[in-house]
Amino acid sequence: APAWLRRLCGYLLSERLLRPGGVQAVVQGVLEGTDGEWGALGGAGAEAAALDWKKCDAVGKILAACPQQCLSLEDYYRQVCPQILDLLHIQDKVAARQFQRVATTTLLTMAREQPQLAERHLLQPLLAPLCRCSEAVELALEDLTAGAVLVPEAELGSCVEDILKVYVVGNDSSSLLLGSLQSVLGVVFSLYSFAKQNVSYLRSPCQDILLWFLEKAEREQSLAVLEGLARLSSHVPTLHPQCQLRVGSEGGAAIVLGETISDEDEALYQKISLEQCHVESLVELLSHCQKSGLAGDFFIHCLKELTRVVAEDEAAPNPSVEPGGSLLELEQYQARQGRKLLVLQLVAALCEGVSDTVFTDIVQVQEFLAAVLQRACAHPATGPGAAAEAQTLAMAMGLGVTPHSTGANTALLPPQLKSSDFVVLKRLVPLLEELSRTYPEPLTQELASDLCIAICTHGACSPGTVGAAADGVLGRKAGGGAQSPAGVPGTAPSPSSPQHGHGNSSAHGARSKEQSTCREPSASSASSASAAPRADSLAPAGLQELLVSAYDPQPPARAAALRRLASLVTLRDPEALRIQEKLLEVFLENVQHEDAFVYLSAIQGIALLSSEYPERILPVLLAQYECPAQGTEDTMAAVTRMKLGEVLMRVTRALGDMVFRHREPLIRAFLRGARDPDSALRASSLSNLGELCQHLGFQLGSIVQEVTCCVTATARTDPEAEVRRAAVHVVVLLLRGLSEKVTEVLQDVLRDLYRLLKHVVTAERDAATVLHAQLALEELDAAMRRVLFPPQTLEKKIVVLP
């Protein structure tokens, strides 16, 4: 176009832009294009223009530029910015996409070019509803009564949606936008925590806003914000203490003036409940930040904060005990105690909520170990809890074990450590050296020294204590460091002599060195052997030592030995397979142990043996399940049989379709268990029977008659509610396993099962049993509907006429 025409068009557009409603008119006119098909806002032209993001961005940049007709930049922003914010509130779904895109682009462009004016005329009005109820501002409460609405539901919902459109969808992580959003993050988090406890559509946008900020901000800034959200600092202004969130009628929320609680107990309860809710919401928020490593960094930050709080608490005197303390000192002491409790609560919640995958790299593992070691050096454990503290410290140091020498991988370290990983771990050497000199417990000193040696030598020299720590809970060192004497594995070994106790650390260190030397063959001998044995196989002496350790009086050592024996079965070690009957005997004896870690390890070992050699092992297990050992109490025998039932179900899952060969003895054993005098064993047997029937499916055959009779009689006549509940649950699992084959497999007993379920629903007093029956009826109804009303399919047929 000629220059005069361009100038005239620009002048006319600028003149229209400065009028009331001019921004929307200009945007609509420019995006209309040359086809003249705009029509209504929801027409086909709007749909096409919504996909043309480049045109929307160009319009946004035009709006951000001040025209020549305007007297000053301040006046232009004052007239245009409110209209730009109004573009975010277009109700038409099709037209709203392009208008919101134009508004977001214009706002971000203005924020880059004129940050001060953009903050004053755009960002502050955008965030005004949240800033109005922040603790950073003074509320004028003279003319307001309790329950007065400070931010209505519609205004609050619109504000949150606008923030989502501008910040998250716009995705511009400039310092101006991050800084402005940080000022209201505390209110957004309070709204997120409130929406999490109630039914509100604001939960998802608030979560997206918080996660976007934590992802885009620098790591130090994100950690400071998390600390503020946890109420450990004042970096983030939170909701004003006199403000209260209330559920809205449209699924949102409103901010009102809260009522003053006169009852001190009620006020304390409200405060504690609110803090607990905030901690749970923060942990759930961090569960979405584990891949980025933010959750691990914040967990380590909380551990360091806990160490600092404990140090301050020990250094400062207690004014409530010492005479002469002032009121200010008493308030400071109470504040420290409150902060300490808050940090403890936060650490406990993080351990429970995000501890499974909290660390993402070796650096975070090193920082975690450093935090634990620093606390141990500064505050060594004394008193009654010293043993548990030392064992926990030893398990933490076990995370630094190199898997090259022990053959055991930890849950937090990669399978093979690289040289760069050892460079990171070397930062722990000064702390380990100090711990080996100053810690009061000798075994922990020795473990710290051994771990220091393993890190400095990059795993080339790894003493025996480090290997014991990697096996789980320090092996036999956690129970006192005593060596189990050589003897017959079938009998429990006698306690070790005093000269082998943990008091003689020098002798134990020499023995550990000797063991490590025997465990690591020289390179020359390894290279000269033409057919070297497998790296994971054990010599007969080593296997004998594991069998002896399986009867160690200390549960950690016994569990570590059992898990090592189970791993040998998995690896098909020839020496272990040769004595599989002996291994089964060892596992069965340890199943009766009272410690959960021990008997679960034994259950895992028996399950692995049975899945590998079912023909040999299953008959022994079934005999033990049906006839418990003589001389044991009835309660002990029932518990042991329930553990064996768990073993049988693990074997059933491992065998898959091959379980059909062992169908009859398994079902017979569980049917006998369902008639046992012990109610817990009856319920356990029925539960196992239901899972077995679910695995068998259409392979049940004629046994379904026996199962149905047993279930029907139990559900109608058993005096214990949990047993009746388990019987009805068998029907649920049976119907769920058969699915569409219900009418084929259960055609002879389907009517009896239906009558049983209807009887339970109408006559049963136990609510859980009734629920199981209703679930079974739903399964049956769905199966019958699939049979009676199969889904219709459209088929194309081509017929050739003669």
BAKEFI-446524 format. One record per residue (C-alpha): x, y, z; residue number from 1. Coordinates in steps of 0.25 Angstrom, whole numbers, plus 5000, padded with zeros to 4 digits. Layout:
! residues N
PT;px;py;pz;bake
PT;X;Y;Z;NUM
...
! end
This chain:
! residues 802
PT;px;py;pz;bake
PT;5000;5000;5000;1
PT;5005;5014;4998;2
PT;5011;5022;5010;3
PT;5000;5032;5011;4
PT;4990;5020;5012;5
PT;4998;5013;5023;6
PT;4999;5026;5031;7
PT;4984;5029;5030;8
PT;4980;5014;5034;9
PT;4990;5015;5045;10
PT;4984;5028;5050;11
PT;4969;5023;5049;12
PT;4973;5010;5057;13
PT;4980;5018;5067;14
PT;4969;5028;5069;15
PT;4959;5016;5070;16
PT;4968;5009;5080;17
PT;4968;5021;5090;18
PT;4953;5021;5091;19
PT;4944;5013;5101;20
PT;4944;4999;5096;21
PT;4954;5002;5086;22
PT;4964;4991;5088;23
PT;4953;4980;5086;24
PT;4948;4987;5074;25
PT;4962;4988;5068;26
PT;4966;4974;5071;27
PT;4953;4969;5065;28
PT;4955;4977;5053;29
PT;4969;4973;5051;30
PT;4967;4958;5053;31
PT;4955;4958;5044;32
PT;4964;4958;5032;33
PT;4960;4961;5017;34
PT;4949;4950;5015;35
PT;4939;4958;5023;36
PT;4933;4945;5029;37
PT;4934;4950;5044;38
PT;4920;4950;5046;39
PT;4918;4946;5061;40
PT;4929;4944;5070;41
PT;4927;4929;5069;42
PT;4927;4928;5054;43
PT;4936;4920;5045;44
PT;4945;4932;5043;45
PT;4948;4932;5058;46
PT;4951;4918;5058;47
PT;4961;4920;5047;48
PT;4967;4932;5053;49
PT;4969;4925;5067;50
PT;4978;4915;5060;51
PT;4987;4926;5054;52
PT;4995;4929;5066;53
PT;5005;4938;5058;54
PT;4994;4948;5055;55
PT;4990;4948;5069;56
PT;5004;4951;5074;57
PT;5006;4962;5063;58
PT;4993;4969;5068;59
PT;4998;4968;5083;60
PT;5011;4975;5079;61
PT;5004;4986;5072;62
PT;4995;4988;5084;63
PT;5008;4989;5093;64
PT;5013;5000;5084;65
PT;5009;5014;5088;66
PT;5003;5022;5076;67
PT;5008;5036;5073;68
PT;4994;5042;5075;69
PT;4995;5039;5090;70
PT;5001;5050;5099;71
PT;5009;5041;5108;72
PT;5012;5027;5110;73
PT;5006;5027;5124;74
PT;4993;5032;5119;75
PT;4993;5021;5108;76
PT;4995;5010;5118;77
PT;4984;5016;5127;78
PT;4974;5016;5116;79
PT;4978;5003;5109;80
PT;4982;4993;5121;81
PT;4968;4991;5127;82
PT;4963;4988;5113;83
PT;4974;4978;5111;84
PT;4970;4971;5124;85
PT;4956;4971;5120;86
PT;4960;4962;5108;87
PT;4963;4951;5117;88
PT;4948;4950;5121;89
PT;4942;4948;5107;90
PT;4931;4937;5110;91
PT;4930;4931;5096;92
PT;4939;4919;5096;93
PT;4944;4920;5081;94
PT;4946;4935;5081;95
PT;4952;4935;5095;96
PT;4964;4927;5090;97
PT;4969;4937;5081;98
PT;4966;4949;5090;99
PT;4973;4943;5102;100
PT;4985;4940;5093;101
PT;4985;4955;5089;102
PT;4984;4959;5103;103
PT;4995;4950;5108;104
PT;5004;4954;5097;105
PT;5001;4969;5099;106
PT;5003;4968;5114;107
PT;5017;4960;5113;108
PT;5022;4970;5103;109
PT;5018;4982;5112;110
PT;5025;4975;5123;111
PT;5038;4974;5115;112
PT;5038;4988;5109;113
PT;5032;4996;5121;114
PT;5033;4987;5134;115
PT;5029;4999;5143;116
PT;5017;5003;5136;117
PT;5013;4989;5133;118
PT;5014;4985;5148;119
PT;5006;4997;5152;120
PT;4995;4997;5141;121
PT;4994;4982;5138;122
PT;5000;4972;5148;123
PT;4995;4980;5161;124
PT;4981;4980;5156;125
PT;4982;4966;5152;126
PT;4986;4961;5165;127
PT;4978;4971;5173;128
PT;4968;4961;5179;129
PT;4979;4952;5185;130
PT;4987;4964;5190;131
PT;4975;4970;5197;132
PT;4975;4958;5207;133
PT;4990;4956;5208;134
PT;4996;4958;5222;135
PT;5006;4968;5215;136
PT;4995;4978;5215;137
PT;4987;4985;5226;138
PT;4972;4982;5226;139
PT;4962;4993;5229;140
PT;4953;4985;5238;141
PT;4946;4997;5245;142
PT;4933;4996;5237;143
PT;4933;4981;5235;144
PT;4927;4970;5243;145
PT;4930;4956;5244;146
PT;4926;4948;5231;147
PT;4927;4960;5222;148
PT;4932;4956;5208;149
PT;4945;4962;5205;150
PT;4947;4955;5191;151
PT;4934;4950;5185;152
PT;4934;4936;5179;153
PT;4933;4941;5164;154
PT;4944;4951;5166;155
PT;4953;4941;5173;156
PT;4951;4930;5162;157
PT;4953;4940;5151;158
PT;4966;4945;5157;159
PT;4972;4931;5158;160
PT;4968;4927;5144;161
PT;4974;4940;5139;162
PT;4987;4937;5146;163
PT;4987;4923;5140;164
PT;4985;4929;5126;165
PT;4996;4940;5127;166
PT;5006;4933;5135;167
PT;5005;4918;5132;168
PT;5000;4919;5118;169
PT;5008;4931;5114;170
PT;5020;4923;5120;171
PT;5029;4935;5121;172
PT;5039;4934;5133;173
PT;5044;4948;5134;174
PT;5048;4953;5148;175
PT;5037;4963;5148;176
PT;5026;4952;5146;177
PT;5032;4943;5156;178
PT;5034;4954;5166;179
PT;5020;4959;5165;180
PT;5014;4945;5166;181
PT;5023;4941;5178;182
PT;5015;4952;5186;183
PT;5002;4945;5185;184
PT;5007;4930;5185;185
PT;5004;4929;5199;186
PT;4989;4932;5197;187
PT;4989;4923;5185;188
PT;4995;4912;5193;189
PT;4984;4914;5204;190
PT;4974;4914;5193;191
PT;4980;4901;5188;192
PT;4980;4894;5202;193
PT;4966;4899;5204;194
PT;4961;4893;5190;195
PT;4968;4880;5193;196
PT;4960;4878;5206;197
PT;4947;4882;5199;198
PT;4941;4880;5185;199
PT;4945;4892;5177;200
PT;4949;4894;5162;201
PT;4960;4903;5167;202
PT;4969;4892;5172;203
PT;4975;4889;5158;204
PT;4978;4903;5154;205
PT;4984;4907;5167;206
PT;4993;4894;5166;207
PT;4997;4898;5152;208
PT;5001;4912;5156;209
PT;5009;4907;5168;210
PT;5016;4896;5160;211
PT;5019;4906;5149;212
PT;5026;4916;5158;213
PT;5034;4905;5165;214
PT;5039;4900;5152;215
PT;5042;4913;5145;216
PT;5049;4920;5157;217
PT;5063;4918;5161;218
PT;5066;4906;5171;219
PT;5069;4915;5183;220
PT;5057;4924;5180;221
PT;5048;4911;5179;222
PT;5054;4906;5192;223
PT;5051;4919;5199;224
PT;5037;4919;5194;225
PT;5035;4905;5199;226
PT;5040;4909;5213;227
PT;5031;4921;5213;228
PT;5019;4912;5209;229
PT;5023;4903;5221;230
PT;5022;4915;5230;231
PT;5037;4913;5233;232
PT;5040;4927;5228;233
PT;5034;4940;5224;234
PT;5038;4940;5209;235
PT;5024;4938;5204;236
PT;5013;4946;5210;237
PT;5001;4936;5214;238
PT;4987;4938;5215;239
PT;4983;4949;5226;240
PT;4981;4942;5239;241
PT;4967;4950;5240;242
PT;4963;4945;5227;243
PT;4956;4932;5225;244
PT;4952;4923;5212;245
PT;4938;4919;5210;246
PT;4932;4909;5200;247
PT;4925;4916;5189;248
PT;4911;4913;5183;249
PT;4917;4911;5169;250
PT;4928;4901;5173;251
PT;4938;4912;5176;252
PT;4942;4919;5188;253
PT;4941;4933;5195;254
PT;4949;4940;5205;255
PT;4942;4946;5217;256
PT;4945;4952;5230;257
PT;4947;4941;5240;258
PT;4941;4941;5254;259
PT;4949;4942;5266;260
PT;4949;4929;5274;261
PT;4948;4932;5289;262
PT;4951;4918;5293;263
PT;4966;4916;5294;264
PT;4965;4901;5293;265
PT;4956;4902;5280;266
PT;4966;4913;5275;267
PT;4978;4903;5277;268
PT;4971;4892;5270;269
PT;4967;4901;5258;270
PT;4982;4905;5257;271
PT;4987;4891;5258;272
PT;4977;4886;5248;273
PT;4981;4897;5238;274
PT;4996;4894;5240;275
PT;4994;4879;5238;276
PT;4986;4882;5225;277
PT;4996;4891;5220;278
PT;5007;4881;5222;279
PT;4999;4870;5215;280
PT;4997;4880;5203;281
PT;5011;4883;5202;282
PT;5015;4869;5202;283
PT;5005;4866;5191;284
PT;5010;4878;5183;285
PT;5025;4873;5185;286
PT;5021;4859;5180;287
PT;5019;4865;5166;288
PT;5033;4871;5167;289
PT;5042;4859;5169;290
PT;5047;4857;5155;291
PT;5053;4871;5155;292
PT;5060;4868;5168;293
PT;5053;4879;5176;294
PT;5046;4870;5185;295
PT;5060;4864;5189;296
PT;5066;4877;5191;297
PT;5055;4882;5200;298
PT;5056;4869;5208;299
PT;5071;4871;5210;300
PT;5068;4886;5213;301
PT;5058;4882;5224;302
PT;5068;4872;5230;303
PT;5079;4883;5231;304
PT;5068;4892;5237;305
PT;5065;4881;5247;306
PT;5080;4880;5251;307
PT;5081;4895;5253;308
PT;5068;4896;5261;309
PT;5073;4885;5270;310
PT;5086;4892;5272;311
PT;5079;4905;5276;312
PT;5070;4898;5285;313
PT;5081;4892;5293;314
PT;5089;4904;5293;315
PT;5078;4913;5298;316
PT;5074;4911;5313;317
PT;5060;4908;5316;318
PT;5054;4920;5323;319
PT;5042;4913;5329;320
PT;5052;4904;5337;321
PT;5063;4914;5340;322
PT;5059;4925;5350;323
PT;5060;4940;5346;324
PT;5055;4938;5331;325
PT;5048;4949;5325;326
PT;5035;4949;5317;327
PT;5043;4952;5304;328
PT;5052;4940;5306;329
PT;5040;4931;5309;330
PT;5033;4935;5296;331
PT;5046;4933;5288;332
PT;5047;4919;5295;333
PT;5033;4916;5291;334
PT;5035;4921;5277;335
PT;5047;4911;5276;336
PT;5039;4900;5281;337
PT;5028;4902;5271;338
PT;5038;4903;5259;339
PT;5044;4890;5264;340
PT;5031;4883;5264;341
PT;5028;4889;5251;342
PT;5041;4884;5245;343
PT;5039;4870;5251;344
PT;5025;4869;5245;345
PT;5030;4874;5232;346
PT;5041;4864;5231;347
PT;5032;4852;5236;348
PT;5021;4856;5225;349
PT;5032;4856;5214;350
PT;5038;4843;5219;351
PT;5024;4837;5218;352
PT;5020;4844;5205;353
PT;5031;4845;5195;354
PT;5042;4837;5201;355
PT;5042;4825;5191;356
PT;5048;4833;5179;357
PT;5052;4846;5186;358
PT;5066;4846;5181;359
PT;5069;4847;5166;360
PT;5085;4847;5166;361
PT;5097;4844;5173;362
PT;5099;4859;5178;363
PT;5086;4859;5186;364
PT;5090;4845;5192;365
PT;5103;4852;5196;366
PT;5096;4864;5202;367
PT;5086;4855;5210;368
PT;5098;4847;5215;369
PT;5105;4860;5219;370
PT;5093;4865;5226;371
PT;5091;4852;5234;372
PT;5106;4851;5237;373
PT;5107;4866;5242;374
PT;5096;4864;5251;375
PT;5102;4851;5257;376
PT;5115;4859;5259;377
PT;5109;4871;5265;378
PT;5099;4863;5274;379
PT;5104;4848;5276;380
PT;5093;4839;5282;381
PT;5093;4836;5297;382
PT;5083;4830;5306;383
PT;5072;4820;5304;384
PT;5071;4823;5289;385
PT;5086;4822;5286;386
PT;5085;4808;5280;387
PT;5074;4811;5270;388
PT;5080;4824;5266;389
PT;5093;4817;5263;390
PT;5086;4807;5255;391
PT;5079;4817;5247;392
PT;5092;4825;5245;393
PT;5098;4812;5240;394
PT;5087;4809;5230;395
PT;5089;4823;5225;396
PT;5104;4821;5223;397
PT;5100;4808;5216;398
PT;5095;4817;5204;399
PT;5109;4821;5201;400
PT;5113;4806;5199;401
PT;5119;4804;5185;402
PT;5112;4792;5178;403
PT;5125;4787;5172;404
PT;5130;4780;5184;405
PT;5117;4776;5191;406
PT;5109;4771;5179;407
PT;5097;4779;5186;408
PT;5091;4791;5180;409
PT;5084;4801;5189;410
PT;5071;4808;5185;411
PT;5077;4821;5184;412
PT;5090;4819;5176;413
PT;5092;4815;5162;414
PT;5096;4801;5159;415
PT;5110;4805;5156;416
PT;5117;4817;5161;417
PT;5126;4825;5152;418
PT;5138;4833;5155;419
PT;5130;4846;5155;420
PT;5121;4840;5166;421
PT;5133;4837;5175;422
PT;5138;4851;5173;423
PT;5124;4855;5179;424
PT;5125;4845;5190;425
PT;5139;4850;5194;426
PT;5132;4862;5200;427
PT;5128;4853;5211;428
PT;5142;4848;5215;429
PT;5144;4860;5226;430
PT;5131;4856;5233;431
PT;5134;4841;5232;432
PT;5147;4844;5238;433
PT;5142;4852;5249;434
PT;5131;4842;5252;435
PT;5141;4831;5253;436
PT;5149;4839;5264;437
PT;5138;4845;5272;438
PT;5125;4836;5272;439
PT;5123;4828;5285;440
PT;5119;4815;5278;441
PT;5131;4807;5274;442
PT;5124;4799;5262;443
PT;5119;4813;5256;444
PT;5133;4818;5257;445
PT;5138;4805;5250;446
PT;5127;4806;5239;447
PT;5130;4821;5237;448
PT;5145;4818;5235;449
PT;5142;4806;5226;450
PT;5133;4815;5217;451
PT;5143;4826;5217;452
PT;5153;4815;5211;453
PT;5143;4810;5201;454
PT;5141;4824;5196;455
PT;5155;4828;5195;456
PT;5159;4816;5188;457
PT;5147;4817;5178;458
PT;5142;4803;5183;459
PT;5155;4796;5181;460
PT;5157;4793;5196;461
PT;5143;4791;5203;462
PT;5144;4785;5217;463
PT;5134;4775;5222;464
PT;5126;4785;5230;465
PT;5122;4792;5218;466
PT;5117;4780;5211;467
PT;5109;4777;5223;468
PT;5103;4791;5223;469
PT;5099;4789;5209;470
PT;5092;4776;5211;471
PT;5081;4783;5219;472
PT;5082;4786;5233;473
PT;5097;4785;5236;474
PT;5097;4770;5235;475
PT;5102;4764;5248;476
PT;5109;4777;5252;477
PT;5096;4783;5256;478
PT;5094;4772;5266;479
PT;5107;4774;5273;480
PT;5117;4770;5263;481
PT;5119;4756;5267;482
PT;5123;4745;5258;483
PT;5114;4733;5258;484
PT;5122;4721;5261;485
PT;5123;4709;5251;486
PT;5114;4698;5254;487
PT;5102;4690;5249;488
PT;5092;4699;5242;489
PT;5081;4691;5246;490
PT;5082;4696;5261;491
PT;5083;4710;5266;492
PT;5097;4714;5269;493
PT;5102;4717;5283;494
PT;5105;4732;5286;495
PT;5119;4737;5282;496
PT;5130;4737;5293;497
PT;5133;4751;5299;498
PT;5146;4753;5292;499
PT;5139;4753;5279;500
PT;5130;4764;5284;501
PT;5129;4778;5278;502
PT;5138;4783;5289;503
PT;5150;4778;5282;504
PT;5150;4787;5270;505
PT;5165;4784;5266;506
PT;5163;4769;5265;507
PT;5150;4771;5258;508
PT;5157;4780;5248;509
PT;5167;4770;5245;510
PT;5157;4759;5243;511
PT;5149;4769;5234;512
PT;5162;4771;5226;513
PT;5165;4756;5225;514
PT;5151;4754;5220;515
PT;5152;4764;5209;516
PT;5165;4759;5205;517
PT;5159;4745;5203;518
PT;5147;4750;5196;519
PT;5155;4758;5185;520
PT;5164;4749;5177;521
PT;5176;4755;5170;522
PT;5175;4759;5156;523
PT;5186;4750;5151;524
PT;5179;4738;5156;525
PT;5165;4742;5150;526
PT;5172;4744;5137;527
PT;5179;4731;5136;528
PT;5167;4723;5139;529
PT;5161;4718;5126;530
PT;5147;4715;5131;531
PT;5145;4724;5144;532
PT;5132;4721;5152;533
PT;5121;4731;5152;534
PT;5124;4744;5160;535
PT;5111;4742;5168;536
PT;5114;4728;5173;537
PT;5119;4725;5187;538
PT;5129;4715;5191;539
PT;5124;4704;5200;540
PT;5130;4711;5212;541
PT;5123;4724;5209;542
PT;5110;4717;5207;543
PT;5112;4710;5221;544
PT;5114;4723;5227;545
PT;5101;4728;5222;546
PT;5094;4716;5227;547
PT;5100;4719;5241;548
PT;5096;4733;5240;549
PT;5082;4730;5237;550
PT;5081;4725;5252;551
PT;5087;4738;5257;552
PT;5080;4743;5270;553
PT;5080;4757;5264;554
PT;5068;4759;5255;555
PT;5076;4768;5245;556
PT;5087;4759;5243;557
PT;5077;4747;5241;558
PT;5069;4755;5231;559
PT;5081;4759;5223;560
PT;5086;4744;5222;561
PT;5072;4740;5218;562
PT;5071;4750;5207;563
PT;5085;4746;5202;564
PT;5081;4732;5201;565
PT;5068;4736;5194;566
PT;5077;4743;5184;567
PT;5086;4731;5182;568
PT;5073;4723;5178;569
PT;5069;4734;5168;570
PT;5083;4733;5162;571
PT;5082;4718;5161;572
PT;5095;4716;5169;573
PT;5100;4702;5167;574
PT;5104;4700;5182;575
PT;5091;4706;5187;576
PT;5083;4697;5177;577
PT;5090;4685;5182;578
PT;5085;4687;5196;579
PT;5071;4692;5193;580
PT;5064;4683;5203;581
PT;5073;4689;5214;582
PT;5070;4703;5209;583
PT;5055;4700;5210;584
PT;5057;4695;5224;585
PT;5064;4708;5228;586
PT;5053;4716;5222;587
PT;5042;4709;5229;588
PT;5048;4710;5242;589
PT;5050;4725;5240;590
PT;5036;4726;5236;591
PT;5032;4724;5251;592
PT;5041;4736;5255;593
PT;5033;4747;5262;594
PT;5041;4759;5255;595
PT;5034;4763;5242;596
PT;5047;4766;5235;597
PT;5052;4752;5237;598
PT;5039;4744;5234;599
PT;5036;4752;5221;600
PT;5050;4749;5217;601
PT;5048;4735;5219;602
PT;5034;4735;5212;603
PT;5041;4742;5200;604
PT;5052;4731;5200;605
PT;5041;4719;5200;606
PT;5033;4726;5189;607
PT;5046;4727;5180;608
PT;5049;4712;5183;609
PT;5035;4708;5180;610
PT;5034;4715;5167;611
PT;5047;4709;5162;612
PT;5044;4695;5167;613
PT;5029;4694;5170;614
PT;5028;4678;5168;615
PT;5038;4677;5180;616
PT;5035;4688;5189;617
PT;5019;4689;5188;618
PT;5016;4676;5194;619
PT;5025;4679;5206;620
PT;5018;4693;5208;621
PT;5004;4687;5206;622
PT;5007;4677;5217;623
PT;5012;4687;5226;624
PT;5000;4696;5223;625
PT;4990;4685;5226;626
PT;4997;4678;5238;627
PT;5005;4689;5247;628
PT;5017;4685;5255;629
PT;5014;4677;5268;630
PT;5017;4684;5281;631
PT;5014;4698;5277;632
PT;5002;4706;5283;633
PT;4989;4707;5275;634
PT;4991;4722;5273;635
PT;5006;4720;5268;636
PT;5002;4709;5259;637
PT;4990;4717;5253;638
PT;5000;4729;5250;639
PT;5010;4720;5244;640
PT;4999;4714;5235;641
PT;4995;4728;5230;642
PT;5009;4731;5227;643
PT;5010;4718;5219;644
PT;4997;4722;5212;645
PT;5004;4735;5208;646
PT;5015;4726;5202;647
PT;5005;4718;5194;648
PT;4999;4730;5188;649
PT;5012;4736;5184;650
PT;5015;4722;5177;651
PT;5001;4722;5170;652
PT;5004;4736;5165;653
PT;5018;4732;5160;654
PT;5013;4719;5153;655
PT;5002;4726;5145;656
PT;4995;4716;5136;657
PT;5004;4705;5141;658
PT;4996;4705;5154;659
PT;4986;4696;5148;660
PT;4995;4684;5150;661
PT;4994;4687;5165;662
PT;4979;4691;5166;663
PT;4973;4680;5174;664
PT;4983;4679;5186;665
PT;4983;4694;5187;666
PT;4968;4695;5187;667
PT;4967;4684;5197;668
PT;4977;4690;5206;669
PT;4969;4703;5206;670
PT;4956;4696;5208;671
PT;4961;4689;5220;672
PT;4967;4702;5225;673
PT;4953;4709;5224;674
PT;4948;4699;5234;675
PT;4959;4702;5245;676
PT;4955;4706;5259;677
PT;4963;4719;5258;678
PT;4955;4730;5251;679
PT;4967;4737;5246;680
PT;4972;4725;5239;681
PT;4958;4722;5233;682
PT;4957;4736;5227;683
PT;4971;4735;5222;684
PT;4968;4721;5215;685
PT;4956;4727;5209;686
PT;4963;4739;5204;687
PT;4974;4730;5198;688
PT;4963;4721;5192;689
PT;4957;4733;5185;690
PT;4970;4738;5179;691
PT;4973;4723;5174;692
PT;4959;4722;5167;693
PT;4962;4736;5161;694
PT;4975;4730;5155;695
PT;4969;4717;5150;696
PT;4957;4723;5143;697
PT;4950;4714;5134;698
PT;4960;4703;5138;699
PT;4952;4701;5151;700
PT;4944;4689;5146;701
PT;4936;4681;5155;702
PT;4943;4686;5167;703
PT;4934;4698;5166;704
PT;4923;4690;5173;705
PT;4931;4688;5186;706
PT;4936;4703;5186;707
PT;4921;4707;5185;708
PT;4916;4698;5196;709
PT;4927;4703;5205;710
PT;4925;4718;5202;711
PT;4910;4717;5204;712
PT;4911;4709;5217;713
PT;4921;4719;5222;714
PT;4914;4732;5218;715
PT;4901;4727;5224;716
PT;4906;4720;5237;717
PT;4919;4725;5242;718
PT;4919;4733;5255;719
PT;4930;4742;5251;720
PT;4927;4754;5243;721
PT;4941;4754;5236;722
PT;4940;4740;5232;723
PT;4926;4743;5225;724
PT;4932;4755;5219;725
PT;4944;4746;5213;726
PT;4934;4736;5208;727
PT;4926;4746;5200;728
PT;4939;4752;5195;729
PT;4942;4738;5189;730
PT;4929;4740;5181;731
PT;4934;4754;5176;732
PT;4948;4749;5172;733
PT;4941;4737;5165;734
PT;4932;4745;5157;735
PT;4943;4755;5154;736
PT;4953;4744;5149;737
PT;4943;4738;5140;738
PT;4937;4750;5134;739
PT;4930;4747;5121;740
PT;4931;4732;5124;741
PT;4922;4732;5136;742
PT;4910;4725;5129;743
PT;4919;4714;5124;744
PT;4927;4711;5136;745
PT;4917;4714;5147;746
PT;4904;4709;5139;747
PT;4901;4699;5150;748
PT;4903;4707;5162;749
PT;4900;4721;5157;750
PT;4886;4721;5163;751
PT;4891;4717;5177;752
PT;4901;4728;5177;753
PT;4891;4738;5173;754
PT;4882;4734;5184;755
PT;4893;4734;5194;756
PT;4897;4748;5190;757
PT;4882;4753;5191;758
PT;4881;4746;5205;759
PT;4894;4753;5210;760
PT;4889;4767;5205;761
PT;4876;4766;5212;762
PT;4879;4758;5225;763
PT;4894;4761;5228;764
PT;4897;4771;5239;765
PT;4912;4773;5236;766
PT;4913;4786;5227;767
PT;4926;4781;5220;768
PT;4920;4767;5217;769
PT;4908;4774;5210;770
PT;4917;4783;5202;771
PT;4924;4771;5197;772
PT;4911;4764;5193;773
PT;4907;4777;5186;774
PT;4920;4777;5178;775
PT;4918;4762;5174;776
PT;4904;4765;5170;777
PT;4909;4777;5161;778
PT;4919;4767;5155;779
PT;4909;4757;5152;780
PT;4899;4768;5146;781
PT;4910;4773;5137;782
PT;4914;4759;5133;783
PT;4900;4755;5130;784
PT;4897;4768;5122;785
PT;4909;4765;5113;786
PT;4904;4751;5110;787
PT;4889;4755;5108;788
PT;4892;4768;5101;789
PT;4905;4767;5093;790
PT;4911;4779;5087;791
PT;4906;4781;5073;792
PT;4917;4783;5062;793
PT;4915;4788;5048;794
PT;4921;4779;5037;795
PT;4922;4781;5022;796
PT;4918;4770;5014;797
PT;4921;4769;4999;798
PT;4911;4759;4992;799
PT;4914;4755;4977;800
PT;4900;4753;4970;801
PT;4899;4742;4960;802
! end
